[in-house]
Amino acid sequence: MALERVSMNRVYDGVLTKYRFKSAALGGLMAQFNLFIPANASSTHKVPVLIYLAGLTCTEDTGAQKGNFIGPAAKEGIALLFPDTSPRGAGVEGEDKDWDFGVGAGFYLNATIPAYATHYNMLTHVTKELPQVIASDELGIPIDWTRQSIFGHSMGGHGALTIYLASLLGVGDNTQPKQYRSVSAFAPASNPSISPWGIKAFTGYLQGGAEEGKVRYDATELVGRCKSKENPVHVLVDYGSEDQFLKGGQLLPENFLKKAREVGYDEVQVRVRKQEGYDHSYFFISTFAADHVHFHANFLKA
Ligand SMILES: N[C@@H](CCC(=O)N[C@@H](CSC=O)C(=O)NCC(=O)O)C(=O)O
């Protein structure tokens, strides 16, 4: 399916383009995404790509417009890919009733409950379909897909961590082994199989409920299956001390950190930072955006 350009904006000497295409992973629905290509990219100089997964209620525009990522990525010569957060237009009864489930809340998993299984496959969409569709497009978009990293916020932080760790462990069939060089997250939902958001999502999307989610889509559980000597990782997590969802027990980053240390990951491999006074908003994200882009650049440009 050829990509259709929806809009183009020049930004930091590069170009941000919104595309849409008929997504097989999302049951034939039209999917949109934003892609930033830095000025230094060309057919003879393909650039690495950093994928940003946004959170609940967001679209492909939220991170692109509010994240403050493009300037640092332009400086580093890194492309940025901004997928949407769910299929749109599936018409599943109740999919738009709650802001934390259904539309805008795809949880970066592949649904197994029949009502959602046709369309709610954001895992395949992000890890397989988007790289394939962009790489094969006749436009000749100059990205080097052997150099990918991934990051995200909240539900998107959950998505980034679980996609990265599952790829590292070879869990599930949606990613190439070690498809990503590094992962980072802002206020990630780190232990969703025991948090309200995660239990609601896993119960609503997965036939096996929270138990199925625990095995495949829980960063704390996945990092607990890693062996630090066999699975070297590059992980950066930031969260705000005043984050209302942290206080509400939705994020549980302390569980992820505890498990990572238990399996032998030190501060260098798994860095988790509590940022005093910050909340869950894009004001927090944009403050530390450059840190995250430069963190990934260390590995994407190595
Ligand atoms: N509508 C909700 C608040 C929803 C919210 O805060 N969404 C976050 C992500 S939460 C987990 O993924 C977000 O990124 N919002 C977009 C933004 O621009 O801030 C409510 O009423 O509480």
The ligand as an ORCA input file, in Angstrom:
! r2SCAN-3c Opt
* xyz 0 1
  N      -8.190     12.742     30.008
  C      -7.487     12.247     31.153
  C      -6.016     12.646     31.102
  C      -5.348     11.889     29.969
  C      -3.852     12.104     30.014
  O      -3.313     12.767     30.878
  N      -3.182     11.503     29.049
  C      -1.726     11.579     29.027
  C      -1.163     10.171     28.948
  S      -1.726      9.178     30.303
  C      -1.102      7.582     29.977
  O      -0.808      7.189     28.886
  C      -1.274     12.455     27.880
  O      -0.182     12.288     27.343
  N      -2.132     13.412     27.486
  C      -1.837     14.245     26.336
  C      -1.333     15.620     26.707
  O      -1.199     16.453     25.793
  O      -1.083     15.850     27.911
  C      -8.101     12.819     32.399
  O      -9.103     13.481     32.243
  O      -7.516     12.579     33.436
*
